[in-house]
Amino acid sequence: MNDNIRFIQAAQRFASKVKNLSSVREVVLCGSMAAGDPYPGDIDLAVVLSNLDDLPQLARFCRQISSTTHAWEVFIFNTDRKYLGRICHKRECPARYPCDALDCGKTPYLRNIRGFRFDKNLFLAPELKVLWNREEESVLLAWRKQLNLKAPSLERYEPVWLKCRECGSRFLFEASEQKYFAKRGWDDPIRCPECREKRWFGRMGIVFEGDVEDDF
């Protein structure tokens, strides 16, 4: 089962649990997954709440997503479309040692990260997919429509064959790897996975003949 299917199933399980909390008005899938990215790197969800009474239970359901991936974020809004923050990953909040949130412990399980400024246009522009909502009209979709936002085009990748400059063999540079490299600003690999592994062992003190370069 690929990551896309696993992540969607995890998001759906989350929605099926939190819909039983009386404060939850809607659950929305956002980010690259909602846009149909076949190689998602994380799960981004938005939850609209009528009040904060159920935050501890909501946070517990959020942490259960970690059984699929630790790369998840759940963004919280109220019914007046105000961004409140994101759910803390810690089991206890405030924890014994404060996290890097600006307001750690002010509202348990809700945090605002240093250096992050919520921009409604950037957040709502990509496609949104409502997983569950209590009302007929989605708060976030109505907000997006009011702003008249257009989703940016999704960059697509296709598997390509490359030639290893170390051993001369051809190797497949998978689409998911291309996305990973591009996101970090790396050039395409110049060595096959086997030769890259040899170089990794070389850096650990096991030197293989021909490992003299220090790049990919």
C-alpha positions in Angstrom: 0.0 0.0 0.0 1.5 3.4 -1.0 1.8 6.4 1.2 -1.0 8.2 -0.5 -3.6 5.5 0.3 -2.3 5.0 3.8 -2.4 8.8 4.5 -5.9 9.2 3.2 -7.1 6.3 5.3 -5.5 7.8 8.4 -7.2 11.1 7.7 -10.6 9.4 7.3 -10.1 7.4 10.5 -9.3 10.7 12.3 -12.5 12.4 10.9 -14.7 9.4 11.9 -13.4 9.8 15.5 -13.5 13.5 16.0 -17.0 14.0 14.5 -18.4 12.6 17.8 -16.9 15.5 19.7 -19.7 18.1 20.2 -17.4 21.1 19.5 -16.2 19.8 16.1 -18.0 21.5 13.2 -16.0 20.2 10.3 -12.8 18.3 9.4 -11.0 19.3 6.2 -8.1 17.7 4.3 -5.7 20.4 3.0 -2.3 20.7 1.6 -0.8 18.5 -1.1 -3.0 15.5 -0.3 -6.2 17.4 -1.0 -4.7 18.6 -4.3 -4.2 15.0 -5.4 -0.4 14.8 -4.9 0.4 11.1 -5.5 3.5 11.4 -3.3 2.5 13.2 -0.2 5.1 13.9 2.5 2.7 14.6 5.3 -0.9 14.8 6.4 -2.4 18.3 6.8 -5.8 18.7 8.3 -8.0 21.7 9.4 -10.6 21.4 12.1 -13.3 24.0 12.9 -14.4 24.2 16.5 -17.3 25.9 18.2 -15.4 26.0 21.5 -12.2 24.6 23.0 -13.8 22.2 25.5 -12.8 19.1 23.6 -9.2 20.0 22.9 -7.6 17.3 25.1 -9.6 14.5 23.4 -9.1 16.0 20.0 -5.3 16.1 20.6 -5.4 12.4 21.6 -7.0 11.5 18.3 -4.4 13.7 16.5 -1.6 11.8 18.2 -3.1 8.5 17.0 -2.3 9.6 13.4 1.3 8.9 14.4 0.7 5.2 14.0 0.7 6.0 10.2 3.1 8.9 10.1 4.6 11.4 12.5 4.5 14.0 9.8 1.1 15.5 10.5 -0.3 18.9 11.4 -3.9 19.7 12.5 -4.8 23.4 12.2 -7.6 24.8 14.4 -10.1 27.4 13.5 -13.2 28.8 15.2 -16.6 29.2 13.5 -15.8 32.9 12.9 -12.9 31.8 10.6 -10.2 32.8 13.1 -7.0 30.8 13.0 -6.3 29.7 16.6 -3.1 27.6 16.2 -2.2 24.0 15.6 -2.5 20.9 17.8 0.6 20.1 20.0 2.3 16.8 19.3 3.1 16.3 23.0 1.2 13.8 25.2 1.1 16.3 28.0 0.6 20.0 27.6 2.2 22.0 29.1 4.9 19.3 29.3 7.6 19.2 31.9 9.9 21.0 29.5 8.3 23.7 27.5 8.3 23.3 23.7 9.2 26.0 21.1 5.7 27.4 20.9 5.2 31.1 21.6 2.3 30.4 23.9 3.3 27.0 25.4 0.7 26.0 28.0 -1.5 29.0 27.6 -4.2 26.9 26.0 -3.3 23.2 26.6 -2.7 21.3 23.3 -2.9 24.4 21.2 0.4 26.0 20.0 1.6 28.8 17.8 5.0 28.2 16.3 7.7 30.9 16.4 8.3 32.4 13.0 4.9 31.2 11.6 2.4 33.8 10.5 -0.9 32.5 9.3 -1.8 33.8 5.8 -5.3 32.9 4.8 -4.6 33.3 1.1 -1.7 30.9 1.1 -3.5 28.4 3.4 -6.8 28.3 1.5 -5.5 28.6 -2.1 -4.7 24.9 -2.6 -7.7 22.6 -3.0 -9.6 21.6 0.2 -11.5 18.4 0.7 -14.2 18.2 3.4 -14.0 14.9 5.2 -16.9 15.6 7.5 -19.0 18.6 8.5 -21.9 19.2 10.8 -23.6 22.0 8.7 -24.7 22.0 5.1 -22.1 24.6 4.2 -18.4 24.3 5.0 -16.9 27.2 6.9 -13.5 26.9 5.2 -14.8 26.3 1.6 -17.2 29.3 1.9 -14.2 31.4 3.1 -12.1 30.2 0.2 -14.9 31.0 -2.3 -15.4 34.4 -0.8 -11.7 35.2 -1.3 -12.0 34.0 -4.9 -8.8 32.0 -4.7 -7.4 29.8 -7.4 -5.5 26.6 -6.7 -1.8 26.6 -7.9 -0.9 23.9 -10.3 0.5 20.8 -8.8 4.0 19.9 -9.9 4.1 16.4 -11.3 7.0 14.0 -11.5 7.7 10.9 -13.6 10.2 8.2 -13.0 13.4 8.6 -15.0 16.5 6.5 -15.7 19.9 7.9 -14.8 23.4 6.6 -15.3 25.7 6.1 -12.3 29.0 7.9 -12.8 30.6 5.5 -10.3 29.8 2.1 -11.7 28.2 3.0 -15.0 24.9 1.1 -14.3 21.5 2.6 -15.0 19.2 3.2 -12.1 15.6 4.4 -11.7 15.1 7.8 -10.1 11.6 7.4 -8.7 9.1 10.2 -8.7 8.8 10.3 -4.9 12.6 10.6 -4.7 12.5 13.5 -7.2 10.0 15.4 -5.1 12.2 14.7 -2.0 15.3 16.0 -3.7 13.5 19.1 -5.2 12.0 20.1 -1.9 15.5 20.2 -0.4 17.1 22.0 -3.3 19.3 19.1 -4.3 20.5 18.2 -7.8 19.6 14.8 -9.3 21.8 12.0 -7.8 24.9 11.1 -9.9 25.3 7.7 -8.2 23.1 4.7 -8.0 21.7 3.7 -4.6 24.3 0.9 -4.2 27.2 3.3 -4.8 25.6 5.9 -2.5 25.4 3.3 0.2 29.1 2.4 -0.2 29.9 6.1 0.2 27.8 6.2 3.4 29.8 3.3 4.8 32.9 5.0 3.8 32.0 8.0 5.9 31.5 5.6 8.8 35.1 4.4 8.4 34.6 1.6 5.9 36.3 2.8 2.8 35.5 1.4 -0.6 37.8 1.8 -3.6 36.8 4.8 -5.8 34.9 6.7 -3.1 36.7 9.9 -3.5 33.9 12.4 -4.2 31.8 14.1 -1.5 28.5 14.7 -3.3 25.5 12.6 -4.5 
